[in-house]
Amino acid sequence: MTWNCRIIYHDKDEYPWFGVHEVYYNQEGCIYTYTIEAMDLTGETEGELKEYIDMIQRDVNRSPILIQSEIILPEIGRAHV
């Protein structure tokens, strides 16, 4: 299983919002699941935090924004809630 950071637009909430989530993929490259909570930007050192932010920025710039209501998880055949 592989993963990356993606922006997810939470269009199903009363007040729609954007968040960065870890998104996990199955062997076929389809979304398997994602973290329910948006990522928390913390680090044990300033340098570690900066590296983490750089990794997130690289990931989100490589992939289009996901829309929560359109995410279908193949293993269970329904949108993630």
C-alpha positions as CSV (number, residue, x, y, z in Angstrom):
1,M,0.0,0.0,0.0
2,T,1.3,3.5,-0.9
3,W,0.2,6.9,0.4
4,N,0.6,10.6,-0.2
5,C,-0.8,13.9,1.0
6,R,-3.8,15.3,-0.8
7,I,-6.1,18.2,-0.4
8,I,-9.7,17.1,0.1
9,Y,-12.6,19.5,-0.3
10,H,-15.2,18.6,2.4
11,D,-18.4,19.5,0.5
12,K,-20.7,17.4,2.6
13,D,-20.2,19.5,5.8
14,E,-22.6,22.4,6.8
15,Y,-19.7,24.8,6.2
16,P,-17.5,23.3,3.4
17,W,-13.8,23.4,3.9
18,F,-10.4,22.2,2.6
19,G,-7.9,20.0,4.4
20,V,-4.8,18.1,3.8
21,H,-5.2,14.3,4.5
22,E,-3.0,11.2,4.1
23,V,-4.6,9.2,1.3
24,Y,-3.8,5.5,0.9
25,Y,-3.9,3.5,-2.3
26,N,-4.3,-0.2,-3.0
27,Q,-2.1,-2.3,-5.3
28,E,-4.2,-1.1,-8.3
29,G,-3.5,2.5,-7.4
30,C,-7.1,3.2,-6.4
31,I,-7.9,5.1,-3.2
32,Y,-8.3,2.6,-0.4
33,T,-8.9,5.0,2.5
34,Y,-7.9,8.4,3.9
35,T,-7.4,9.9,7.3
36,I,-10.7,11.3,8.7
37,E,-8.9,14.2,10.4
38,A,-6.9,16.7,8.4
39,M,-3.2,16.6,9.0
40,D,-1.7,18.4,12.0
41,L,1.5,20.3,11.3
42,T,3.9,19.6,14.1
43,G,7.5,18.5,14.4
44,E,10.0,17.7,17.2
45,T,12.4,20.3,15.7
46,E,12.0,23.3,13.4
47,G,14.0,21.5,10.7
48,E,11.7,18.4,10.9
49,L,8.6,20.6,10.6
50,K,10.0,22.4,7.6
51,E,10.8,19.0,5.9
52,Y,7.3,17.8,6.6
53,I,5.8,21.0,5.1
54,D,8.0,20.6,2.0
55,M,6.9,17.0,1.6
56,I,3.2,18.0,1.9
57,Q,3.7,20.8,-0.6
58,R,5.3,18.5,-3.1
59,D,2.5,16.0,-2.8
60,V,-0.4,18.4,-3.0
61,N,1.1,20.2,-6.0
62,R,1.4,16.8,-7.9
63,S,-2.2,15.8,-7.5
64,P,-5.6,17.3,-8.1
65,I,-7.9,18.2,-5.2
66,L,-10.3,15.4,-4.2
67,I,-13.9,16.2,-3.5
68,Q,-15.1,14.2,-0.5
69,S,-18.6,13.4,-1.9
70,E,-16.9,11.9,-5.1
71,I,-14.4,9.6,-3.3
72,I,-15.5,6.0,-3.8
73,L,-13.6,3.4,-1.8
74,P,-13.5,0.3,-4.0
75,E,-13.2,-2.2,-1.1
76,I,-16.5,-1.2,0.4
77,G,-18.1,0.5,-2.6
78,R,-19.3,3.7,-1.0
79,A,-18.0,7.2,-0.3
80,H,-15.9,7.5,2.9
81,V,-17.7,9.2,5.8
